[in-house]
């Protein structure tokens, strides 16, 4: 029954969509098994146009990533200190350059 109501999320009639959303809100409150599926379906329906545009864009302009793309990633604790334009010892507690060094 819930799967049928989920299909009506994309109905053109705003009154039906309002009723469907009220039903799905009720189901989400009282049935945890449907909660994630309803959330996912609502997200997909709400962002349908955006997802279609991004999918077409990805098809037109695919990312060219080298096979060893992970080799280019590094973390600050593994990085060469000479790569940084500042001295990490001059940072304040929040990680920003302190005012006295400016």
PyMOL commands that set and color helices and strands:
alter all, ss='L'
color gray80, all
select helices_A, chain A and resi 2-10+14-30+32-46+48-60+69-72+76-78+81-83+88-90+99-101
alter helices_A, ss='H'
color red, helices_A
deselect
rebuild
show_as cartoon
